[in-house]
Amino acid sequence: MRGLRTVLLVLAVTGLVACGRTGAPEATSGAKDPVVLSLPYDPETLDPHARDRLADFAVAVHFYEPLVKTDSEMRVYPALAERWTNPDLLTWKITLRKGVTFHDGRPFTAKDALYSIERVTRDKTLDLGVYLLDLAKAEAQGDTTLVLTTKRPVAVLLNKLSSIVMVPEGSTKEMLERSPVGTGPYRFLSYTKGQTVEMERNESYWGTKPALARVTLRLARGPAEALSDFVTGKSALAQCGSRATEKALAGRAGTRLVKRTGLFVKYLGFDVARKTNPFVNGGKANPFLSRRVREAISLAVNRRQLTERLTTFALPASQFVPSFVFGYDAALPELAYSVEEARKALAEAGYPTGFEVTLHTREILKETAGLVAEALAPAGLRVNVVSLPDPEFFAKATSEKERPAFFLSRYGCSTGDASDVLEAGFRTPDPAEQVGRSNIGGFSSPALDAGIEASAAELEPEARGALLSKLLADVRREMVWVPLYFDEDVYAVDSSLTFTPRADSYVLAWEIGRGR
């Protein structure tokens, strides 16, 4: 029973980590005016189960909570789940925290937890169901016990549960979109799409109350806008990766600059499923079906030069996860750069003079797309950039007729485990099973699918880490995605606040304290 012992050991260690956390700073009496945070978040919806995107989740978790949370280093600790045990390899018996109430005064019980779990698993239009693909059964036992049974051993079930927040039993899409009612540290006040979210401290919160009594999130703030907000006194904290931040704050009293390597990899992707694509090669044969063409794209990009030319801070990437994500392989060599080799690869693939292609990108990555287009020109690729707001980009990405041939996006393993990117980005797309949801290019490999499934069932950490590293190397070899860089998250912070950046890039108001 080595596997069961491993699971129990992991849980015991997790519990110790949780008990050792200091938690959010104690609430202090401070200014009653809202503390304003300028952030890049632009949520699509207030339904906390609808979209598996950073912007949506980072806003939702101020009002709602999962059974377990992750700290700033992405370590799991108890939240609405007080403790858990594993009677066998497939069963998770979760004891819920007593005395927790929703913002409207209703008690939180196992019925709410069961409803939340079943909502995301049954409604296939909700993105968050992808985290519970291996769930076979869920049942409530009394008011304080939830029992989950998985189809097979799942080593990272707790990590996955950290993405599923609890909503009141009977909540509908319309109710959730209109006004969040959760158990979280903040109560919802108002939402102006694309502009602000207003919130106030939940004085009945079961845990340590936040230090900040009133908070305003300024939404959709690009690096320059966020920096402008901060230096003009419109916000007390700004996520502003602009290189101008250092100069703007130099010698400025009462402020400080904080940096941390970000979770999200920026990458290029390709249509590898269709024989033709209207956005490449004049609608003739799709050149990206050739791995040599995809290798040429990678060879033509000087990642170090690219990151140096960006107006934001960034670090070159040669794999799909940063070093603090489980599965990262420190032995994997850097990706090579050679325009000459890129031209050679294109010629071998039948494109000695290159070809013309449209690069579709999210608006937040428009600058990067322009630099990529410049980098590919010497290899013979004529790139036209089309930048789109996120809703339009993802609508096109999921359209069979309008799927991009060549695209630029980003991905972050929010569970802290490389299985995230493998399951979402490289599994054969299957909407019914909710796998491959970020596999825009339609890549499919039965061998890789089997390897990803095998890694999920491996409970011994060292063996599982080796499996994940091998799978990451395999998908890099295929060049289905071409990693470019990781952002360095940069924050301008007023000295009246205490703030430690998180590995997952979330800015959570309850983790911000008052200076002593």
Buried (B, 14 or more C-beta within 10 A) or exposed (E): EEBBEBBEEBBEEBBEBBEEEEEBBEBEEBEEEBBBBBBBBBBBBBBBBBBBBBBBBBBBBBBBBBBBBBBBEBBBBBBBBBEBEBEEBBBBBBBBBEEBBBBEEEEBBBBBBBBBBBBBBEEEEBBBBBBBBBBEEBEBEEEBBBBBBBEEBBBBBBBBBBBBBBBBBEBEBEBBEEBBBBBBBBBBBEBEEEEBBBBBBBEEBBBBBBBBBBBBBBBBBBBBBBBBBBBEEBBBBBBBBBBBBEEBBEEEEEBEBBBBBBBBBBBBBBBBBBEBBBBBBEEEBBBBBBBBBBBBBBBBBBBEEBBEBBEBBBBBBBBBBBEBBBBBBEEEEEBEBBBEBBBBBBBBBEBEEBBEBBBBBBBBBBBBBBBBBEBBBEBBBEBEBBBBBBEBBBEBBEEEEEBBBBBBBBBBBBBBBBBBBBBBBBBBBBEEBBBBBBBBBBBBBEEBBEBBBEBBBBBBEEEBBBBBBEBBBBBBEBBBBBBBBBBBBBBBBBEBBBBEBBBBBBBBBBBBBBBE
